[in-house]
Amino acid sequence: KQLAKIELIVDKGSSMISGGNDWEKNGNKYAVTISNIVQNSDIPDAQFSWNTKEHPGVEVVDLR
């Protein structure tokens, strides 16, 4: 909700994102540089899901 604008920087040679800039609504600006990208890495599906048993006391609100 705080971001007003995002600019991505793409390396023309590799067609990969190499960084970007983020502007917040309050005027703050952040520069991001990506120095290492690992393609096609083997990441388990569990890495992208929330396990409520590992986080007791946390309220989960599903707004789907």
Phi and psi restraints in degrees (value plus and minus 20) as a CYANA .aco file:
   2 GLN   PHI    -105.2   -65.2
   2 GLN   PSI     -39.1     0.9
   3 LEU   PHI     -97.2   -57.2
   3 LEU   PSI     114.0   154.0
   4 ALA   PHI    -121.2   -81.2
   4 ALA   PSI     -53.8   -13.8
   5 LYS   PHI    -177.4  -137.4
   5 LYS   PSI     123.2   163.2
   6 ILE   PHI    -148.6  -108.6
   6 ILE   PSI     112.3   152.3
   7 GLU   PHI    -140.5  -100.5
   7 GLU   PSI     103.9   143.9
   8 LEU   PHI    -119.6   -79.6
   8 LEU   PSI     122.0   162.0
   9 ILE   PHI    -127.9   -87.9
   9 ILE   PSI     103.2   143.2
  10 VAL   PHI    -133.9   -93.9
  10 VAL   PSI     111.0   151.0
  11 ASP   PHI     -94.5   -54.5
  11 ASP   PSI      96.9   136.9
  12 LYS   PHI     -82.9   -42.9
  12 LYS   PSI     -54.2   -14.2
  13 GLY   PHI     -87.1   -47.1
  13 GLY   PSI     -62.8   -22.8
  14 SER   PHI    -124.7   -84.7
  14 SER   PSI     -28.5    11.5
  15 SER   PHI      37.2    77.2
  15 SER   PSI      11.1    51.1
  16 MET   PHI    -130.3   -90.3
  16 MET   PSI     128.6   168.6
  17 ILE   PHI     -89.8   -49.8
  17 ILE   PSI     108.2   148.2
  18 SER   PHI    -131.5   -91.5
  18 SER   PSI     -25.2    14.8
  19 GLY   PHI     145.1   185.1
  19 GLY   PSI    -183.0  -143.0
  20 GLY   PHI     155.3   195.3
  20 GLY   PSI     158.7   198.7
  21 ASN   PHI    -150.2  -110.2
  21 ASN   PSI     121.6   161.6
  22 ASP   PHI    -141.8  -101.8
  22 ASP   PSI     112.4   152.4
  23 TRP   PHI    -134.0   -94.0
  23 TRP   PSI     111.0   151.0
  24 GLU   PHI    -115.6   -75.6
  24 GLU   PSI     140.6   180.6
  25 LYS   PHI     -83.7   -43.7
  25 LYS   PSI     -46.0    -6.0
  26 ASN   PHI    -105.1   -65.1
  26 ASN   PSI     -17.6    22.4
  27 GLY   PHI      82.8   122.8
  27 GLY   PSI     -31.0     9.0
  28 ASN   PHI     -88.2   -48.2
  28 ASN   PSI     123.6   163.6
  29 LYS   PHI    -148.1  -108.1
  29 LYS   PSI     115.9   155.9
  30 TYR   PHI    -144.4  -104.4
  30 TYR   PSI     114.3   154.3
  31 ALA   PHI    -123.9   -83.9
  31 ALA   PSI     113.2   153.2
  32 VAL   PHI    -140.2  -100.2
  32 VAL   PSI     112.0   152.0
  33 THR   PHI    -140.0  -100.0
  33 THR   PSI     109.8   149.8
  34 ILE   PHI    -120.6   -80.6
  34 ILE   PSI      99.0   139.0
  35 SER   PHI    -123.4   -83.4
  35 SER   PSI     -36.3     3.7
  36 ASN   PHI    -170.6  -130.6
  36 ASN   PSI     103.9   143.9
  37 ILE   PHI    -142.0  -102.0
  37 ILE   PSI     107.7   147.7
  38 VAL   PHI    -127.1   -87.1
  38 VAL   PSI      93.4   133.4
  39 GLN   PHI    -109.1   -69.1
  39 GLN   PSI     129.0   169.0
  40 ASN   PHI      32.9    72.9
  40 ASN   PSI      18.1    58.1
  41 SER   PHI     -97.6   -57.6
  41 SER   PSI     134.2   174.2
  42 ASP   PHI    -109.1   -69.1
  42 ASP   PSI      76.2   116.2
  43 ILE   PHI    -129.4   -89.4
  43 ILE   PSI     106.9   146.9
  44 PRO   PHI     -86.7   -46.7
  44 PRO   PSI     128.2   168.2
  45 ASP   PHI     -78.0   -38.0
  45 ASP   PSI     -50.4   -10.4
  46 ALA   PHI     -81.7   -41.7
  46 ALA   PSI     -43.0    -3.0
  47 GLN   PHI     -84.5   -44.5
  47 GLN   PSI     -44.0    -4.0
  48 PHE   PHI    -128.1   -88.1
  48 PHE   PSI      -1.5    38.5
  49 SER   PHI    -150.7  -110.7
  49 SER   PSI     134.3   174.3
  50 TRP   PHI    -117.7   -77.7
  50 TRP   PSI     103.9   143.9
  51 ASN   PHI    -122.7   -82.7
  51 ASN   PSI      87.3   127.3
  52 THR   PHI     -85.0   -45.0
  52 THR   PSI     -46.3    -6.3
  53 LYS   PHI     -87.7   -47.7
  53 LYS   PSI     -47.7    -7.7
  54 GLU   PHI    -101.0   -61.0
  54 GLU   PSI     -30.8     9.2
  55 HIS   PHI    -152.0  -112.0
  55 HIS   PSI      50.3    90.3
  56 PRO   PHI     -85.3   -45.3
  56 PRO   PSI     123.5   163.5
  57 GLY   PHI      66.7   106.7
  57 GLY   PSI     -21.6    18.4
  58 VAL   PHI    -115.3   -75.3
  58 VAL   PSI     108.5   148.5
  59 GLU   PHI    -103.4   -63.4
  59 GLU   PSI     107.2   147.2
  60 VAL   PHI    -124.7   -84.7
  60 VAL   PSI     103.7   143.7
  61 VAL   PHI    -134.5   -94.5
  61 VAL   PSI      93.0   133.0
  62 ASP   PHI    -116.5   -76.5
  62 ASP   PSI      88.6   128.6
  63 LEU   PHI    -120.1   -80.1
  63 LEU   PSI       4.0    44.0
